[in-house]
Amino acid sequence: MSAGTENTSGSPTVADAPSTIKEFTITSKNFSFTPALITVKKGERVKITFENSAGFHDFKIDEYGLATKKTQSPTTEVLEFTADKVGSFEYYCSVGSHRATGMKGTLKVTE
């Protein structure tokens, strides 16, 4: 063995672990989102696939600066982010009075 290729630190060499992505599909229907609650841990990568299956809607989470375009169904958009804040954050549709009529849900980020 040549001197430059030997691991002399006493610690095993470990390749970087692949990052885990928590994936969710959130479907909009007339004045509701399914599921209405998603839970992740702080630091996790999150991928939300927003499926607008009925009507004219969008998807927003203000505290994370996330928003899809307002679109007519059927459409799909993907949002990815790192959950770096702990708490409960409302996601909602900002079209007209949709949020007030119940088109909202909760992203819960735990320690």
N, C-alpha and C positions, 0 to 999 in steps of 0.2 A: 504494500500500500504506500502511496506517496504521501508526504507530509501535508499537502494541501487538501486532501479529500477526506480526511478522517475527522469524525465528530469527537472532539476532545472535551466538550463542556460537561459531560456526564449526564446531560439531558437528552432524551430522545428527540429526534427531529420530526416535527409534525407539520404536514401541509396545512395551509389555511383551510378551516372548515367552511363548507359552502354556506352562504347566508340563507337563513330560513325566511321565507316570505309567507305571511298569513294571507290567504286568499279568500275573498268573499264575493258573492254575486248578490247585488241588491236590485230587486225588481220593483219598478214603479207600476202601479195600477191607478185607477181613478181614486185619488186622494189617500193613498197609502203606500208604504214601502214594506217590502218583505225581504229579509227579516227586519224587525223594528229595533233590534239590539244586536250589536256586535261588540265583542270583548277581545282586547289584545293586551300584551304586556309592553311597558315602556321599553323603547329601544328596538322593538320588532319592526321589520319592514312590512308594510301592509299594501296589498293590491286589492282594489275594489273595482269590480266590473259592474257598471251601472247599466241595467237593461231597462229601457223605456218601452214598456209593452202596451201602453194604452194612453193616448192623449198627448198633450204638449207639456213637457216637464223638463226640469233640470235637477241637479244634485249638488248640494253645497255643504261644506263644513268650514265655517268662518274661521275658527281658531287655528286651523291648519292651512288656510288660504287655498282650499280646494274648491273647484267648481267645474262642472261640465257646461257645455253650451245648452241653451234652451232648444229642445228639439221635438219634432213631431215623431210619434212612434211609427214603426219600430226602429229603434236605434240602440247602439251599444257604445259606451265609452269606458276607457280604463284609466283609473287614477292610481298612482303609486306614491307612497310617502313613508317616512320613518316616524313612528309614534313616539315623539320626544317630550310630550307633556302628559302628566298624570291628571286624570279627572274624567268627568262625563261631559261629552260634547254632542250637541244636537246636530244631526244632519237633516236637511229639509229641502223642499222644492220652493223656489223663490217666485214662481209664476203666480201672479194674481193673489188670491186669498188661499191658495193651496195649503200653505203652512198652517194658517189659522184653522183650516178645516180638518187638520189631522195628518197632513202629509209630511211626517217627520219621524225620526228615530233617534237612537242614541249610540254613539261610539264611546265605549268605556275603556279607558286605558289605566291599567293597574301597575303597581310596582313589580 
